[in-house]
Amino acid sequence: MIAVLALPLLGRLDPPLDPSGDEARGQLRRELAHPEYYDANLLERISDWLDRLINGSVSTASDAPLLTVVVAILVALLLLAGMILIVSRARRTARADQAPTAALTDEVITADQLRARAEAALAAGDPGAALIDAFRAVAVRQIERGRIDDVPQATAHELAGALAVTFADHGPALRRGADLFDQVLYGDRPATVEQARDLLALDDRLAGRTARR
């Protein structure tokens, strides 16, 4: 892959670079601003754009000195890394801007099962999945106990608000849990082990039992 990326650049890398680093970054940003980069053929379209950007200089590659070859490889790798970073951030922002949907799915599952699944995910090193199931366990447990209504389309914040009516002292923790739930599920934000454990401990407190660590 390095050779494929590097060879077309060789003819453009005799000092000063053409395009310069700033110009290349500018071209990259302008190209990635096009809406077609957000469809299912994202990687293919990016590859086509790179081919267009560096096309026409293969014929001069054989005359390039070793230093130019090394610089070409580095520039190609930096362009690729920058492109991946820009696209991943754009997608993360787009998902974070989506309106949150129902926090509870149509899955038929008990609070204890959600709790067990959250603990298993935590033990497996997946705090994000653990946090999502832990929050759902908190809500489902109180639905099972009749303390809040079962509203199928309720968002995480609506569930937290309903719970805060009954558990006023835990209102801030519930709202913080809803924030984390939305950020992890819709915004692709990473969760920490401590955050997942905090929600499991909140489930214990609302259930009236000693938190397990």
CORWO-V794475 format. One record per pair of residues at least 12 apart in sequence whose C-alpha atoms are under 8 Angstrom apart, sorted by sequence separation. I is the first residue (numbers start at 1). GAP is how many residues later the second one is. If there is no record, write none. Layout:
BEGIN
I/GAP + I/GAP
END
This chain:
BEGIN
118/12 + 200/12 + 201/12 + 117/13 + 118/13 + 161/13 + 118/14 + 148/14 + 160/14 + 161/14 + 118/15 + 148/15 + 160/15 + 117/16 + 118/16 + 147/16 + 197/16 + 160/17 + 31/18 + 115/18 + 157/18 + 160/18 + 114/19 + 115/19 + 147/19 + 114/20 + 139/20 + 139/21 + 142/21 + 157/21 + 114/22 + 115/22 + 156/22 + 157/22 + 177/22 + 114/23 + 156/23 + 139/24 + 111/25 + 112/25 + 156/25 + 111/26 + 156/26 + 110/27 + 111/27 + 111/28 + 111/29 + 112/29 + 173/29 + 110/30 + 111/30 + 110/31 + 104/32 + 103/33 + 111/33 + 167/39 + 135/42 + 135/43 + 9/45 + 12/45 + 8/46 + 11/46 + 106/46 + 135/46 + 8/47 + 10/47 + 11/47 + 105/47 + 8/48 + 9/48 + 10/48 + 11/48 + 104/48 + 8/49 + 9/49 + 11/49 + 104/49 + 132/49 + 8/50 + 10/50 + 11/50 + 102/50 + 103/50 + 104/50 + 131/50 + 7/51 + 10/51 + 102/51 + 103/51 + 104/51 + 9/52 + 101/52 + 102/52 + 103/52 + 132/52 + 8/53 + 11/53 + 38/53 + 101/53 + 102/53 + 103/53 + 132/53 + 7/54 + 10/54 + 14/54 + 25/54 + 101/54 + 102/54 + 13/55 + 24/55 + 28/55 + 32/55 + 100/55 + 128/56 + 10/58 + 13/58 + 10/59 + 13/59 + 131/60 + 138/61 + 7/62 + 10/62 + 128/62 + 134/62 + 138/62 + 6/63 + 9/63 + 128/63 + 127/64 + 128/64 + 131/64 + 135/64 + 138/64 + 7/65 + 127/65 + 131/65 + 134/65 + 135/65 + 138/65 + 142/65 + 6/66 + 127/66 + 130/66 + 131/66 + 134/66 + 137/66 + 141/66 + 6/67 + 9/67 + 5/68 + 127/68 + 128/68 + 131/68 + 135/68 + 138/68 + 127/69 + 134/69 + 3/70 + 6/70 + 2/71 + 5/71 + 122/71 + 2/74 + 122/74 + 2/75 + 100/82 + 115/85 + 100/86 + 96/87 + 98/88 + 96/90 + 97/90 + 95/91 + 96/91 + 95/92 + 96/92 + 95/93 + 93/94 + 92/95 + 92/96
END
